[in-house]
Amino acid sequence: MDPWALIDLHCDTLTNWSAGPDTLDSPEQAFSLSAVPPGVRWAQFFAVYIPDRLRGREAVDYFERGRAEFLRQMEKFSARAAFCRTAGQMEAAWAAGKVASFLTVENGSVFAGDLARVELLRRQGVRCVTLTWNGENEIGSGHDTAHGLSAFGREVVPEMERQGILVDASHLNDAGFEDLLQTVRRPFLATHSNARAVCGHKRNLTDDMIREMAARRCLIGLNYHIHFLRDGGEGAGPDDLMRHIERFFALGAEHILALGSDFDGADLPEFLNTPAKAAGLCGWLLERGVPRQAAEGILFRNARTFFEENLA
């Protein structure tokens, strides 16, 4: 297996409508298909981000617009990208020299409070849903609100697991996270979250959360957003990223740590604001004394193992 592979668990590129019609290959974006370095086997979770203000039919319609755009661009850029649903399809896309592209959703409002929509989204190819964004929806509360999982949230999580849609805890508040631990039966993800002990933003994970996720063989994607790397954000740099990695390793999470860039959905530091710079992380980690197995684990091996076990 070529070590120069990269799996990224979250970006908002797809629904960044201001970038023009072909959002997945726009020079206005931090991520674009054309910017993926030659020779790097890349897999990308493309999220349909649904704003908190949209509920019910409006949220569903917004998702359908994003899904239609994803399908259109997968066809238009079929020589360079492939719509994937499984680990096996990812490997096939890599063998063909294409970006393995997964369709995900950021905000469980996509279900519109209707349990039947879980199976529908699975049939539409959605493989991961972030339960909340910053506010409150039918499932529960994001980090700007105070409640835990709702009654519907306690129903929808097991149904997501039954249908094979990955549960994403990024953005979920602390009460909701505790409720989630009592509800899930399978490994879940935090697609784009860092360590709260290093940067105190409440979007980041506490030490106890990280330990619990490590014990359950979950998956955590390092977020490049400056305000999740360093308190206040200003001056966020490589040393801040390294402090997060060291914290995760110290908590026994080396085997579940991956990348979740938040490309086109966050303020990025200069050293991580392009796909080429992200791909260079492996060499950077080796220079910092991180063993090759652990460095490749962060870039792709940990996520690939998780996909093999949980994306059938």
Protein Blocks (a to p, Z undefined) as FASTA:
>chain_A
ZZbbcddfbdcklmmmknojblmlcfkbmbdfklpcghiacdddddddddfkbgcjlmmm
mmmmmmmmmmmmmmmmmmmgccdfbfklmmmmmmnopacdddddedjklnnopaklmmmm
mmnopabdcfbafbdcfkbccfkbmbdcdfklmmmmmmmmmnopacdfehiafklmmmmm
mmpmbdcddfbacdfklpmcfkbccfklmmmmmmnopaddddfbfklmpghkiopafklm
mmmmmmmmmnopmmmgccdekpoiaccdfklmcfklmmmmmmmmmmnopafklmmmmmmm
mmmmmmmmmmZZ
